[in-house]
Amino acid sequence: MEKYDVVILGGGNAGMGVTVATRAAGLSVAMVEARDLGGTCPNRGCTPKKVLVAAGHALHEIERACEHRITVAAPRLDWAALIDREQAMVRDIPDRLAGVMAMRGVDVIHGEAAFVGSNAVRVGERQLDAASIVIATGSRPRELCFPGAELMTTSDDVLSDRALPSDVVFIGGGIIAFELGHVYARAGVRVTILEALPQMLGGFDPDAVDQIRGESERIGMRLLTLALVKRIDRVGERLRVLFANDNSEHTIEADRVVNCAGRIANTDGLDLGAGHVAHRDGRIEIDAFLRSRSNPAVHVCGDAVWNSPQLSPIATYEGRIVGRNIVEGAKHQPDYSQIPSSVYTVPAVASVGLTEAKAAEGGLRIKVQVNDMRGWLSARTYAETVAWSKIIVGVESDHILGAHVVGHAGEELIHIFALAMRHGITATDLADNLYGFPTFSSDIKNMM
């Protein structure tokens, strides 16, 4: 039996966030990780994906070169070399993070953990006892239950596959499907996205989704909503997808079928019952302070939190809150209302705060300003194919309640809106601010 003040299950962004306050307070901390330190985001998610997205940006710029009166030959993408570049960029991340944990004084233990009591876990032959145990085990792709589902690959496979397919079908129309779909489409792959729900990119403003949907179709992607997959069959070297859409059945063949139907908390192997951690369908019941309702010695953060957005910055944010609550007591609660998020398509979709529909549902008196900015000087200068925004402002307060941008460097501009929301800067004050010109930021004053 080994005793610690804190044992963290999971060595990703959330778990590392926990170590900040706990180690600063001098608590003894152990971190248990079954795979690579850093978790999904730096090793198999955000970071390697952005290397591919950067290549997509370059291909987009080459496509638009003629608008700048530049004549170029058709580009040729060496997909295998791009994957090699991406893999090389992330290869040393676990070792670097191990160095950070060592400097912080965190004991890293490699293996699978499972509860053996309210305040104890077992890792192999070792038992770790702690006053506080943190579940930060991340998430995994949601399993789909139809014949042939085992023939699908995941985004992990896309990021390591050196062979460029000719046709790809994504099952699920979420962030991952759109981001990887844009890269594939610009690389010359025929891309189809099948979404079972009425809207792609659920949770984003429908008007913003319409904008990126139009751009996706412009580059050749095929997007179908209310498309329910029935089965997948192997046909020689290819896969055939049978799906229902528009009251009839259809088939499509592809080299790859990718499961992008969302992710679920990776808690199955933890034996939550032995830890007296109440849960339902893998969803841990938590209070407002990210603690287990049934065992307050157990805290939860990151993708293991079932009802918060599965985003890397949120995982870190929740981890830091958990660390502070362990040190100071249950004082700090997460606030997700002002956290920006982006879909790294080309161009990107960026959002913070309420959608128009959510604001209306809340009975708020709002002013909504929608702009097609393609005709604005800045958008014309850079030959933007999409430049669109929707800003939602409270009538009485003049506070920004939501901002949604497609193109126009929205993945950067959205942080200005988020900063204004967090610190109560009014729409009037934001518009009156001085911005360097000519920049996309200088257009903020015209967006509201």
C-alpha positions in Angstrom: 0.0 0.0 0.0 1.3 3.4 -1.0 -0.2 6.6 0.4 -0.7 9.9 -1.4 -2.7 13.0 -0.9 -4.0 12.9 -4.5 -4.1 10.2 -7.1 -5.0 11.3 -10.6 -6.3 8.7 -13.0 -5.3 9.9 -16.4 -2.3 11.9 -17.7 -4.0 14.2 -20.2 -4.8 17.9 -20.1 -7.3 17.5 -17.3 -5.1 15.5 -15.0 -2.1 17.8 -15.6 -4.3 20.8 -14.7 -5.0 19.2 -11.3 -1.3 19.1 -10.5 -0.9 22.9 -10.7 -2.6 23.8 -7.4 -2.0 20.5 -5.6 1.7 20.5 -6.1 2.0 24.2 -5.3 0.3 23.4 -2.0 2.9 20.7 -1.3 0.5 17.8 -1.6 1.9 14.4 -2.7 0.5 13.5 -6.1 0.6 10.4 -8.2 -0.6 10.2 -11.8 -1.7 6.9 -13.4 -1.7 6.8 -17.2 -2.3 3.7 -19.3 -1.0 5.1 -22.6 1.0 8.2 -23.5 1.3 11.2 -21.2 -0.7 14.1 -22.7 -3.7 12.0 -23.6 -5.7 12.3 -26.8 -5.3 16.0 -27.7 -1.5 16.3 -28.2 -0.9 12.7 -29.3 -3.9 11.6 -31.3 -6.2 14.7 -31.6 -5.9 18.5 -31.7 -2.2 18.9 -32.2 -1.5 16.3 -35.0 -4.8 17.3 -36.6 -3.8 20.9 -36.9 -0.7 19.8 -38.9 -3.1 18.4 -41.5 -5.3 21.5 -41.2 -2.3 23.7 -41.9 -1.7 21.8 -45.1 -5.4 22.3 -46.0 -4.9 26.1 -45.5 -1.9 26.0 -47.8 -4.0 24.2 -50.5 -6.8 26.7 -50.0 -4.4 29.6 -50.5 -3.0 28.0 -53.7 -6.6 27.6 -55.0 -7.2 31.4 -54.4 -3.9 32.5 -55.9 -5.5 33.4 -59.2 -7.6 36.0 -57.3 -4.3 37.7 -56.4 -3.2 37.5 -60.1 -0.7 34.7 -59.3 -0.5 31.9 -61.8 0.5 28.5 -60.2 0.5 24.9 -61.4 -1.8 22.4 -59.8 -0.4 21.4 -56.4 0.6 17.8 -55.6 0.2 16.7 -52.0 2.6 13.9 -50.8 0.2 12.5 -48.2 2.6 9.9 -46.8 5.2 12.6 -46.2 2.6 14.9 -44.6 1.6 12.1 -42.2 5.4 11.6 -41.4 5.7 15.3 -40.7 2.7 15.2 -38.4 3.9 12.1 -36.5 7.4 13.6 -36.1 6.0 16.8 -34.6 4.1 14.9 -31.8 6.6 12.0 -31.3 8.5 13.6 -28.4 5.4 15.1 -26.6 5.0 12.3 -24.0 8.7 12.5 -23.0 8.5 16.3 -22.7 5.4 16.1 -20.6 7.1 13.4 -18.4 9.8 16.0 -17.8 7.2 18.6 -16.8 5.7 16.2 -14.3 9.1 15.3 -12.9 9.9 19.0 -12.4 6.5 19.4 -10.7 7.3 16.5 -8.4 4.5 14.2 -9.6 5.0 10.5 -9.5 3.9 9.0 -12.9 2.8 5.4 -12.8 2.1 3.6 -16.1 -0.8 1.1 -16.1 -4.5 0.5 -15.8 -6.2 1.7 -12.6 -9.3 0.4 -11.0 -11.0 1.3 -7.7 -10.7 -1.2 -4.8 -12.3 1.2 -2.2 -13.6 4.7 -1.7 -10.1 6.0 -1.3 -8.0 3.4 -3.1 -7.1 2.1 -6.5 -5.1 -0.8 -7.7 -2.6 -0.5 -10.6 -1.1 -3.9 -11.4 0.2 -5.2 -8.1 0.3 -1.8 -6.5 -2.4 -0.3 -4.3 -2.6 3.5 -4.0 -4.5 5.1 -1.2 -5.3 8.8 -1.3 -7.5 11.4 0.4 -8.6 12.6 -3.0 -8.9 10.6 -6.2 -9.4 12.3 -9.6 -11.0 10.7 -12.6 -9.5 12.3 -15.7 -9.5 9.3 -18.0 -10.7 11.1 -21.1 -12.9 9.7 -23.7 -13.1 7.1 -26.5 -15.0 6.9 -29.8 -18.7 6.0 -29.3 -19.3 2.4 -30.4 -22.1 2.0 -33.0 -24.3 -1.0 -33.1 -25.1 -2.1 -36.6 -23.7 -5.0 -38.7 -20.2 -4.3 -40.0 -19.5 -1.5 -37.5 -16.2 -3.2 -36.7 -15.0 -2.4 -40.2 -14.9 1.4 -39.4 -11.8 3.2 -38.5 -11.4 6.2 -36.1 -9.7 9.6 -36.3 -6.7 8.0 -34.6 -6.3 5.8 -37.7 -6.7 8.8 -40.1 -3.9 10.6 -38.3 -1.5 7.7 -38.8 -2.6 6.2 -42.2 0.1 7.0 -44.8 -2.1 5.8 -47.7 -4.4 8.4 -49.1 -7.8 6.9 -49.9 -9.9 7.8 -52.9 -13.2 7.8 -51.1 -14.1 8.3 -47.4 -17.4 8.2 -45.6 -17.7 9.8 -42.2 -20.5 8.4 -39.9 -21.5 11.4 -37.9 -21.4 15.1 -38.8 -19.6 16.6 -35.9 -16.4 18.6 -35.5 -13.9 15.8 -36.3 -15.8 14.8 -39.5 -15.8 18.4 -40.8 -12.2 19.1 -40.0 -10.8 15.9 -41.4 -13.3 16.1 -44.3 -12.0 19.5 -45.4 -8.4 18.2 -45.4 -9.3 15.1 -47.3 -11.4 17.0 -49.9 -8.6 19.4 -50.6 -6.3 16.5 -51.0 -8.6 15.2 -53.8 -10.5 12.6 -51.8 -14.3 12.2 -52.4 -15.8 12.9 -49.0 -19.3 12.0 -47.8 -20.7 12.8 -44.3 -23.7 10.9 -43.1 -25.5 12.5 -40.0 -28.5 10.9 -38.3 -29.8 14.1 -36.8 -31.4 17.1 -38.7 -28.4 19.4 -38.3 -24.7 18.9 -38.8 -22.4 20.3 -36.1 -25.0 20.1 -33.4 -24.7 22.9 -30.8 -23.5 25.5 -33.2 -25.7 28.2 -34.5 -27.7 26.8 -37.5 -27.0 29.8 -39.6 -23.2 29.4 -39.1 -23.6 25.7 -39.9 -25.3 26.7 -43.2 -22.4 28.9 -44.1 -19.8 26.1 -43.6 -22.0 23.6 -45.2 -22.2 25.7 -48.4 -18.4 26.0 -48.4 -18.0 22.3 -47.8 -20.2 21.5 -50.7 -18.3 24.0 -52.8 -15.1 22.0 -52.4 -16.9 18.8 -53.3 -18.0 17.3 -50.0 -21.4 15.5 -50.0 -23.4 16.1 -46.8 -26.5 14.2 -45.8 -28.6 14.7 -42.7 -31.3 12.3 -41.4 -29.1 9.6 -42.8 -29.3 6.4 -40.7 -26.7 3.8 -41.4 -28.0 0.2 -41.5 -24.9 -1.8 -42.2 -21.4 -1.9 -43.6 -20.2 -4.7 -45.9 -16.8 -5.5 -47.3 -16.8 -5.6 -51.1 -13.4 -6.7 -52.2 -10.9 -4.1 -51.0 -13.7 -1.5 -50.4 -16.5 -1.0 -48.0 -20.2 -0.5 -48.9 -22.4 1.5 -46.6 -26.2 0.9 -46.6 -28.1 3.9 -45.2 -31.7 5.2 -45.1 -32.4 8.7 -46.2 -35.6 10.4 -47.7 -37.7 7.3 -46.9 -35.5 5.1 -49.1 -32.4 3.1 -48.8 -29.1 4.0 -50.5 -25.6 2.6 -50.8 -22.2 4.2 -51.2 -18.8 2.6 -51.5 -15.5 3.9 -50.1 -12.0 2.9 -49.2 -12.5 4.1 -45.6 -15.5 4.5 -43.3 -14.7 6.6 -40.2 -16.6 6.6 -37.0 -17.2 10.2 -36.1 -20.3 9.6 -34.0 -19.0 11.4 -30.9 -17.0 10.2 -27.9 -18.0 8.9 -24.5 -16.3 8.9 -21.1 -13.6 6.3 -20.8 -14.6 4.9 -17.4 -15.6 1.3 -18.1 -12.5 -0.3 -16.6 -12.4 1.7 -13.4 -14.8 -0.5 -11.4 -16.7 2.6 -10.2 -18.9 0.5 -8.0 -15.9 -0.6 -5.9 -15.2 3.1 -5.4 -18.8 3.9 -4.4 -19.0 6.2 -7.4 -22.6 6.5 -8.6 -23.0 6.4 -12.3 -25.5 5.7 -15.0 -24.5 4.3 -18.4 -20.9 5.4 -17.7 -21.9 8.9 -16.7 -20.6 9.8 -13.3 -23.1 11.7 -11.2 -21.3 14.9 -10.1 -22.1 18.0 -8.0 -21.5 21.6 -9.0 -17.9 21.3 -7.7 -17.0 18.4 -10.1 -17.2 15.9 -7.2 -18.9 12.5 -7.2 -22.3 12.9 -5.5 -21.9 9.5 -3.8 -18.2 9.8 -2.8 -17.0 13.3 -2.4 -13.4 12.1 -2.1 -13.6 11.5 -5.9 -13.4 14.4 -8.4 -14.0 14.3 -12.1 -12.7 16.5 -14.9 -12.1 16.6 -18.6 -13.9 14.3 -21.1 -14.9 12.1 -18.2 -17.4 14.8 -17.3 -20.4 13.8 -19.4 -22.2 17.1 -19.6 -19.5 19.6 -20.5 -18.0 20.2 -24.0 -15.2 17.7 -24.8 -12.6 20.3 -25.7 -8.9 20.4 -24.6 -9.0 23.9 -23.0 -12.1 22.9 -21.0 -10.3 19.8 -19.8 -7.4 21.9 -18.5 -9.9 24.5 -17.0 -11.8 21.8 -15.2 -8.6 20.2 -14.0 -7.4 23.4 -12.5 -10.7 23.9 -10.7 -10.5 20.4 -9.3 -7.0 21.1 -8.1 -8.1 24.3 -6.3 -11.1 22.6 -4.7 -8.9 19.8 -3.4 -6.6 22.4 -1.8 -9.1 25.0 -0.7 -12.3 22.9 -0.2 -15.4 23.0 -2.4 -15.4 26.6 -3.5 -15.0 26.8 -7.2 -17.5 25.9 -9.9 -16.9 25.8 -13.7 -18.6 28.4 -15.9 -18.9 27.3 -19.5 -20.9 30.3 -20.7 -17.9 32.3 -22.1 -15.6 29.6 -23.4 -14.9 30.0 -27.2 -14.8 27.0 -29.5 -13.8 26.5 -33.1 -14.2 24.0 -35.9 -10.9 24.1 -37.8 -12.3 23.7 -41.2 -10.9 26.0 -43.9 -12.3 28.6 -43.3 -13.0 28.0 -39.6 -16.2 28.2 -37.7 -15.9 30.0 -34.3 -18.4 30.5 -31.5 -18.8 31.8 -28.0 -21.9 32.2 -25.8 -25.5 31.7 -26.7 -26.9 30.9 -30.1 -29.8 33.0 -31.3 -32.2 30.1 -30.5 -30.9 29.6 -27.0 -31.1 33.4 -26.3 -34.7 33.3 -27.5 -35.6 30.2 -25.4 -34.3 32.1 -22.3 -36.7 34.9 -23.0 -34.0 37.5 -23.4 -34.5 40.7 -25.3 -31.8 40.6 -27.9 -30.5 42.5 -30.8 -29.1 40.3 -33.5 -26.7 41.6 -36.2 -26.0 39.2 -39.1 -23.3 40.2 -41.7 -22.3 38.6 -45.0 -18.9 40.2 -45.1 -17.7 38.9 -48.4 -18.2 42.4 -49.9 -16.3 44.1 -47.2 -12.9 45.5 -48.2 -10.9 43.2 -45.9 -12.7 40.1 -47.2 -12.2 41.1 -50.8 -8.6 41.9 -50.2 -8.0 38.3 -49.1 -10.5 36.8 -51.6 -12.4 35.1 -48.8 -14.8 32.4 -50.0 -16.8 32.8 -46.8 -16.9 35.8 -44.4 -19.9 35.8 -42.1 -20.8 36.8 -38.6 -23.7 36.9 -36.2 -23.5 38.9 -33.0 -26.1 38.7 -30.3 -26.4 41.6 -27.8 -28.7 42.1 -24.9 -31.0 45.1 -25.4 -30.9 46.4 -21.8 -27.4 45.5 -20.8 -25.6 46.1 -24.1 -23.5 43.0 -23.2 -22.5 40.5 -25.9 -24.4 37.3 -25.3 -23.1 35.4 -28.2 -20.8 35.7 -31.2 -20.5 33.4 -34.2 -18.1 33.8 -37.1 -17.3 31.8 -40.2 -14.1 32.8 -42.0 -12.6 36.3 -41.4 -10.0 34.8 -39.0 -12.9 34.0 -36.7 -10.9 31.4 -34.8 -8.8 34.3 -33.6 -11.4 37.1 -33.4 -13.7 35.0 -31.2 -11.3 35.4 -28.3 -11.9 39.2 -28.4 -15.6 38.6 -28.0 -15.0 36.0 -25.2 -12.8 38.5 -23.4 -15.5 41.2 -23.6 -18.1 38.8 -22.3 -15.9 37.6 -19.4 -15.1 41.2 -18.2 -18.4 42.8 -19.0 -17.2 45.0 -21.8 -20.3 46.3 -23.6 -20.8 46.1 -27.3 -20.6 49.9 -27.5 -17.2 49.9 -25.8 -15.9 47.1 -28.0 -17.0 48.9 -31.1 -15.4 52.1 -29.8 -12.1 50.5 -29.2 -9.2 51.4 -31.5 -7.9 48.6 -33.8 -5.0 48.5 -36.1 -6.2 49.0 -39.7 -6.5 47.3 -42.1 -7.1 44.1 -40.1 -10.0 41.7 -39.6 -10.1 42.9 -36.0 -10.9 46.4 -37.2 -14.1 45.0 -38.7 -15.5 44.2 -35.2 -16.9 47.6 -34.9 -19.0 47.0 -38.0 -20.2 43.5 -36.9 -22.4 44.9 -34.2 
